Amino acid sequence: MGKLMVSALHAVLVVVLAGTVFVQASMVWALANDPEDGSLPLTPLRVITILGMVSAQVALVCVWQLVTMVRRGTVFSHAAFRYVDIVIGAIVAAALVWFAVTALNAPGQRDDPGVTAIMGGIGVAILGVALFVLVLRMLLAQAVARDVEASQMQAELDEVI
């Protein structure tokens, strides 16, 4: 991965992280200053939004670490698994947060239950992303095993020569 690609990805991660912090700050401000009007359960939705942003921030920090490991050439190590596992956990947490939003929104959608079904489908899609990352983790495990095996073979070859 080239330096330009790493720098571009880091820039994107910084912008997204700043955006999530802005949304969190807005929700905290709204919790303190904006009263509920009774049409929606705003306080729980705001708290859920804050928690959703935390899960996104955790995933962003882990992706930053993984990109740094790629740049250094150390991504094919056991240390990478910790970050990938945390990303999977953050995605699952985001799905659970989305299901909570869906549940809070469902009573207001009695006239149009399709909205709730679509929101539930989006939650399932988020869980699908977690499964996709899990498959990528398995590929990383295979790559790490091959790297360890290659290192052992190289060490044996060095002993013979």
matplotlib code that plots the C-alpha trace (Angstrom):
import matplotlib.pyplot as plt

x = [0.0, 1.5, 2.1, -0.5, -3.1, -2.4, -2.5, -5.7, -7.3, -6.1, -7.6, -10.9, -10.8, -10.1, -13.0, -15.4, -14.2, -14.6, -18.1, -19.1, -17.7, -19.8, -22.9, -22.3, -21.7, -25.0, -26.9, -25.4, -26.4, -29.9, -30.2, -29.5, -31.3, -34.1, -37.2, -39.2, -42.4, -44.1, -44.2, -41.2, -39.2, -36.3, -34.2, -33.8, -33.2, -30.5, -28.8, -28.9, -27.4, -24.5, -23.9, -24.0, -21.4, -19.2, -19.4, -18.4, -15.5, -14.2, -14.3, -12.5, -9.7, -9.2, -9.2, -6.6, -4.4, -4.8, -3.9, -0.8, 0.1, -0.3, 2.0, 4.6, 4.2, 3.1, -0.6, 0.1, 0.6, -1.4, -1.7, -4.0, -6.6, -7.4, -8.3, -10.3, -12.2, -13.0, -14.2, -16.6, -17.8, -18.4, -20.4, -22.5, -23.0, -24.1, -26.6, -28.0, -28.2, -30.1, -32.5, -33.2, -33.9, -36.2, -38.0, -38.5, -39.7, -42.1, -45.1, -45.2, -45.3, -48.5, -50.1, -47.1, -45.4, -43.2, -40.9, -40.3, -39.7, -37.2, -35.4, -35.3, -33.8, -31.1, -30.2, -29.9, -27.7, -25.5, -25.1, -24.2, -21.3, -20.1, -20.2, -18.3, -15.6, -15.6, -14.8, -12.0, -10.7, -10.6, -8.6, -6.2, -5.8, -4.9, -2.4, -0.8, -0.5, 1.1, 3.5, 4.5, 4.9, 7.0, 9.2, 9.8, 10.7, 13.1, 14.7, 15.2, 16.5, 19.0, 20.2, 20.8, 22.7]
y = [0.0, 3.3, 6.3, 8.3, 5.6, 5.4, 9.2, 9.4, 6.7, 8.4, 11.7, 10.0, 8.4, 11.8, 13.5, 10.7, 10.7, 14.4, 14.0, 11.5, 13.7, 16.6, 14.5, 13.3, 16.9, 17.9, 15.1, 16.0, 19.6, 18.6, 16.4, 19.3, 22.1, 20.8, 19.6, 16.7, 17.6, 14.3, 13.1, 10.8, 9.5, 11.9, 11.3, 7.6, 8.3, 10.8, 8.5, 5.7, 8.0, 8.8, 5.1, 4.4, 7.1, 5.4, 2.1, 3.9, 5.6, 2.4, 0.8, 3.8, 3.8, 0.0, 0.5, 3.3, 0.9, -1.8, 0.6, 1.6, -2.1, -2.5, 0.4, -1.1, -4.6, -6.1, -6.8, -10.5, -11.0, -12.1, -8.5, -7.7, -10.1, -7.9, -5.0, -7.1, -8.6, -5.2, -4.0, -7.0, -6.3, -2.6, -3.6, -5.9, -3.2, -0.8, -3.4, -3.7, 0.1, 0.1, -2.5, -0.4, 2.6, 0.4, -0.7, 2.8, 3.9, 1.0, 2.3, 5.4, 3.4, 1.4, 2.9, 2.0, -1.2, -1.4, 1.3, -0.9, -3.9, -1.9, -0.7, -4.3, -5.3, -2.6, -4.0, -7.5, -6.0, -4.4, -7.8, -9.1, -6.7, -8.1, -11.6, -10.3, -8.9, -12.3, -14.0, -11.5, -12.4, -16.0, -15.1, -13.1, -16.2, -18.3, -15.6, -15.4, -19.2, -19.2, -16.5, -18.4, -21.6, -19.7, -18.2, -21.7, -23.1, -20.2, -20.9, -24.6, -23.6, -21.2, -24.1, -26.3, -23.7]
z = [0.0, -1.1, 1.1, -0.9, -0.4, 3.3, 3.7, 1.8, 3.9, 7.1, 5.9, 5.2, 8.7, 10.3, 8.5, 9.5, 13.1, 13.3, 11.9, 14.5, 17.3, 15.9, 15.8, 19.4, 20.6, 18.9, 20.6, 24.0, 23.4, 22.4, 25.4, 27.6, 25.8, 23.5, 25.2, 23.8, 22.0, 22.6, 19.0, 19.2, 22.2, 21.5, 24.6, 24.0, 20.3, 21.1, 23.6, 21.0, 18.5, 20.8, 21.4, 17.7, 17.1, 19.8, 17.9, 14.7, 16.4, 17.9, 14.4, 12.9, 15.4, 14.8, 11.0, 11.5, 13.4, 10.8, 8.0, 10.0, 10.3, 6.6, 6.0, 8.3, 6.8, 10.1, 9.3, 8.9, 12.6, 15.6, 16.8, 13.9, 15.2, 18.2, 16.0, 13.6, 16.5, 17.9, 14.5, 14.3, 17.8, 16.9, 13.8, 15.9, 18.4, 15.6, 14.4, 17.9, 18.2, 14.9, 16.1, 19.1, 16.9, 14.9, 18.0, 19.2, 15.8, 15.2, 17.3, 15.2, 12.0, 12.6, 9.5, 7.4, 8.8, 5.7, 7.2, 10.2, 7.9, 5.8, 9.0, 10.2, 6.9, 7.2, 10.7, 9.2, 6.4, 9.1, 10.7, 7.2, 7.2, 10.5, 8.9, 5.9, 8.2, 10.0, 6.7, 6.1, 9.5, 8.5, 5.4, 7.6, 9.8, 6.8, 5.6, 9.0, 9.2, 5.7, 6.7, 9.9, 7.8, 5.2, 8.0, 9.4, 5.9, 5.3, 8.7, 7.8, 4.4, 6.0, 8.3, 5.3, 3.3]

ax = plt.figure().add_subplot(projection="3d")
ax.plot(x, y, z, "-o")
ax.set_aspect("equal")
plt.show()
